[in-house]
Amino acid sequence: MELQTCALSEAIKTDKPSPRLFDPDALHTRGGRRNTCFTQPVNQALSIVVITADLVVDDPDNVHALEQAERSRSLRIGLLESGFNLVASLPADVFLTERLAQLQPDLIVVDAESEARDALEHVVMATRDARRPIVMFTNDHDSDTARAAVAAGVSAYIVAGLQPQRIRPIVDVAMARFQQDQRLRQELADTRSELKELNLAVQDRKCIDSAKTLLMQRQGLTEAQAYAKLRKTAMDKNLKLAEVAQRILDLADLIG
């Protein structure tokens, strides 16, 4: 089975610039770009979106831009040689959230060079509601940026470590760390939910006990009779026992 990635371009018909679908042949043409769609086999390889600057360099005398383009090209070649499925290359802009939602990658690789903080802000915003593992390759040695990246959910922050042989182990560790983080988040959410339910159960029990005590005092009932009356009222009115108890207490407060 083959997936025509050009269909994705047709599916994203907006006034915004379309995502740069990955063309491996273009990597070997310095500063070049192909606009034709390519055929990519469907397999179980990890799908990756790369967030980076454009490979095209308009000014051949711009050494910094040429180095950045070559760095980005090397990263993509390394990902391909490691067996990953490169879905697209996207800029870190305001449309990133929508594009990631359309592409649904397994992992995001950010090639931020020396502007890690700006790229990080866009990626964090884009993945806020749909968390994904993020690997950031950068030359930004600022420790504050690194701490901010980790706090924001970046699974691996790699400074000056763009060697092809390191890419797969870095991605593997990032995936494992992200999955572990997701498990911890889920366990924390489950624990909070259980505590909330436990607190509600304790509050309901206190409310029911107070309502029983009130019925026993006002109507001379035994504890069993008061409970039976609460239960029957709840069944007759199709309410929870705690709801009936709370209504009785509210009424008692009202009439004094």
N, C-alpha and C positions, 0 to 999 in steps of 0.2 A: 504494500500500500504506500502511496506517496502523497504527500501534502504539498499542494501548490501554494507557496507562501504569497504569490501574487494575489490570491483570493483575499488575503488579509488586507492588502492595500485597497482592494475594492470595497471591503467592508468598512473601512475607516474613511469615508468620504465626507470630509468637513472642510472648512476654510483654513484649518490649521495645517502646518507642514506635516506631512505623513512621516511615521517612524522610518528610520533607515534600516530596512530589512537586510540581514547580513549576507554579503556576497564574498565568499572566500577568495575568488579570483582577484577582486579589487585590492586585496591586501598586498599583492605583489606588484601593483602599479603605483609607484610613489606619487601621492597626491591625486590619484585617479579615483573615479567613481563610476559604477555601472548602474543604470536605471532599470535594467531588465530584471524580471522576476526569475528566481531560480527554483529548481525542484529539490526538495530536501526529503530524504527518507524518514518515515515515521518509525521511531524506536523508543526504547525506554531510557535513553540518555537524559541526563539532567538538563532541563531547558533553562537557559541563562539569557538575561538582558544585560547589556553593557551600557552604563551611563558614562558618556564621555564627550569630549569636543569632537567636531567634525574632522574626518581625515583629510578633507580637501584643504589645501593651503593655497591661497590666492597669491600671496607674495613670496616668490622663491628666495628672496633675500631675508625673510623672517626666520632666523635660525631657531628661535624659541618655538615657533609654531611648527616648524619642520621636526624638531626633536619630539614635541608632544605627539605629532601625528605618527612618527615612527614608534614611539613608546606604545601608543594605543594599538597600532598595527601588530606589534610584537605580542601584546597581551592577547589579542584575539587569535592570533596564530597559536599561541600556547594553549588557549582554551580548546581550540579545535583539535590540536595534537593530543590533548589529554582526554579526548573522547566526549566532550560536552557538546550540547546542541545549542548553538547561538541563534536565538530567535530574532533579535534586532539590536540595533545600536540607537540609543535615544539621547537627546540633550537633556540636561537638568533644567527644565523650564516649567512654566505653569500648567502645561498640558500633560505632565508626567503621570499624574494620578489616573487620568482617563486612559492613557496608553497602556499602562501596566494592567489596568482592569481588563482591557481588551486582550492583551497578550498572555496574561496569567503565567508568568515565569515561575520556575521552582526556586530560583536564586537570582539576586541582583549583584552585579559586579560594578563598582564605581571606580573609574580611573580619573582621579581628581588632580593629579600632578601636584601643583602647589596651592590650589584653591580648594582645599578639602572642606573648609567650613561652609562655603557657599553651596557646593554640591550636596553636602550633607543635609542642609536645611531643606532643599527640594526633595531629596529622597525620603527623609523622615516624614515630611508632610504627605508624600505620595503613598507611603506604606502605613500610615497611622491607623487606618481602619481595616487593613488587610496585611498583617505582618508577614514578612518574608525574610529569609536569611540574607544578610548584606555583607559583602566582602569589599573593603575599600583599599585600593592601592594608591599610595600618595607619596610625595616627597616632602609633605608638610610635617616638620619635626616638632611642631608646637604641642607640648604636653597637654595644654588646656583643650586643644582641638581633639586630641586622642581621647581624653576623659569624656568630653562631650559626645563623641561618637559612640563610645561604649555605653554610656548612659542612655543614649537615644535608641540603642538596640542593634548597633553594628556588631556582627558576629566575629569579624576579623578585621583589624586595622593594621595594614602592612605598610611600613615606611621603607622606601628604597629597597624593596624586596621583589622586584619584578623579574625573577628568573624563571624561564619556562618550566624547568624541572620541579619548581616549588609550587606551581599552580594547583595541581591535583591535591597534594596533601593539605594545602591551605583551604581549598574548597571543602574537602572531606571533613576537616576539623570544624570549619564554620557551620556545615550542615549538622554535625553532631552537637555542637554547642547550641545551635538554634533549637534543635529538637529537645534537648535537655531543658533549655529555658522555657519552651512551650509547655513541657510536662510540669515544671515547677509552677508556672503561671496557672495551669489548670488545677493543680493540687491546691494552690492558694485560693483560687476561686471556689473550688468545692468546699474547702474548709470554711471560708467565709459564709458560704451558703448554708452549711450545716449549723454554724454558730447562730446565724440569723434565725433559722428555723427553730433552734433550741431556745433562743431568747423569746421568740413568739410563743412557743409552747409553754414556757414558764409564765409569761404574762397572761396567757389564756387561763392557765391553772389558777393563778392568783385571782383573776376576775371571777372565775366560776366559784372559787371558795368564798369570796366576798359576797357573791349573790346568794349562795347557800346560807351563809351566816345571817344575811338580811332576812331571808324567808323564814328561817328558824326563829328569829327574834320577833318579826312582825306577825307571823301566822301560827306560831307555836308548833312548828313542824320538827320532826327529827331530821337528822342529817340525811338519812336515806330517803325520807319523804321529800325533802327539799330538792335533792338531786333528781329524784324521779319526776318531780314537777317541772324542773328546768328541762329535762330530757324530753318529756312529752310535749312541752311547748315548742321546743326546737323542731321536733318531728312534725308537729301539726302545721307549723309556719314555714317548714323547709328551710330552716336556718341552722347555722352552726351553734353548738352549745355555748361557745364563748360569746357569740353575737347576742344571744338571748340574755346571757348573764350581764353583758355590758348595757343592754337596754334597761334591764331592771335597775341597775346601779344608777344610770342616768335619770331614770324616772324618780328614784328615791331622792336624788340630789335636787330634782326640780320641785318636788312637793314637800321636801323637808321631813 
